[in-house]
Amino acid sequence: MLVLTRRPGEMVRLYTSDDVIEIYLNDCNHHHAKIGFVAPDSVDIVREEIDDQVAESSEIRS
């Protein structure tokens, strides 16, 4: 795992074989960080808890 320190307004770029994904740190305080993403439409960006719910829900239905 790569761990970076960023200040509000700073950004990290992820270069894929197809395009570039930009991740912005918009704001932060002691307990929360607001993160913005700029990515191609082909990239799904999903919060972990939502992804886990979907996976759990599809396991129950099987």
Backbone torsions as a table, in degrees:
resi	resn	phi	psi	omega
1	MET	NA	133.2	175.2
2	LEU	-94.8	126.7	179.1
3	VAL	-116.1	125.3	-178.8
4	LEU	-120.8	152.0	172.4
5	THR	-104.2	128.1	178.9
6	ARG	-131.0	150.5	174.3
7	ARG	-103.8	157.4	177.0
8	PRO	-51.8	134.0	-179.0
9	GLY	94.6	-12.7	179.2
10	GLU	-89.4	163.3	-170.7
11	MET	-140.5	155.3	173.3
12	VAL	-123.8	138.5	176.9
13	ARG	-109.0	135.0	172.6
14	LEU	-110.1	121.0	179.8
15	TYR	-95.9	119.7	176.7
16	THR	-103.4	176.5	178.6
17	SER	-67.7	-22.1	-176.0
18	ASP	-104.3	-31.5	-169.7
19	ASP	-162.8	-167.8	179.1
20	VAL	-122.0	137.5	174.7
21	ILE	-112.6	127.4	179.6
22	GLU	-108.2	132.9	179.7
23	ILE	-119.8	118.7	-177.2
24	TYR	-106.6	139.4	168.2
25	LEU	-93.4	103.5	-175.6
26	ASN	-79.5	-41.2	-176.8
27	ASP	-162.0	155.8	175.8
28	CYS	-156.3	153.4	171.7
29	ASN	-138.8	-160.6	-174.4
30	HIS	-67.3	-26.3	-172.7
31	HIS	-121.2	-12.9	-173.5
32	HIS	-139.1	151.7	171.9
33	ALA	-130.3	134.6	174.4
34	LYS	-99.8	119.0	-174.8
35	ILE	-117.3	136.4	176.8
36	GLY	-114.7	144.3	-178.7
37	PHE	-122.8	137.5	169.8
38	VAL	-121.7	114.5	-175.2
39	ALA	-146.8	158.3	176.5
40	PRO	-63.5	157.4	180.0
41	ASP	-59.8	-23.6	-178.0
42	SER	-75.0	-9.1	-178.5
43	VAL	-98.0	124.7	174.6
44	ASP	-90.4	128.8	176.6
45	ILE	-115.9	115.7	-172.2
46	VAL	-132.1	133.9	174.7
47	ARG	-67.0	146.4	-176.2
48	GLU	-55.2	-46.0	-176.1
49	GLU	-65.3	-32.8	177.2
50	ILE	-71.1	-43.6	178.6
51	ASP	-60.8	-41.6	178.3
52	ASP	-64.6	-40.0	178.6
53	GLN	-62.7	-43.7	-179.6
54	VAL	-63.7	-43.8	179.7
55	ALA	-64.0	-44.2	179.7
56	GLU	-64.3	-41.7	-179.5
57	SER	-63.5	-40.2	-179.5
58	SER	-73.7	-27.8	175.2
59	GLU	-68.5	-39.0	179.7
60	ILE	-65.5	-39.4	-177.7
61	ARG	-72.4	-20.4	-177.3
62	SER	-76.4	NA	NA
